[in-house]
Amino acid sequence: MQPALESPDPAETVRRARFGELPKRILPEEMIEERAATVPGPATKTYNADEWLVRYCL
């Protein structure tokens, strides 16, 4: 004999709609945000190899 199918309780329906599935898995790559702590100065990438020769050797 098969068990009779009962109509679901409204509270159970709401509960299953809200908690029926696990939340989406968060990857470790999604937990990390990388950005510069300060804005790099405009003169940081302007190294001139000949400038030190003029300053220190002449």
Salt bridges, closest charged atoms under 4 A:
GLU12 OE2 - ARG16 NE 3.39
GLU33 OE2 - ARG35 NE 3.34
GLU51 OE2 - ARG55 NH2 2.80
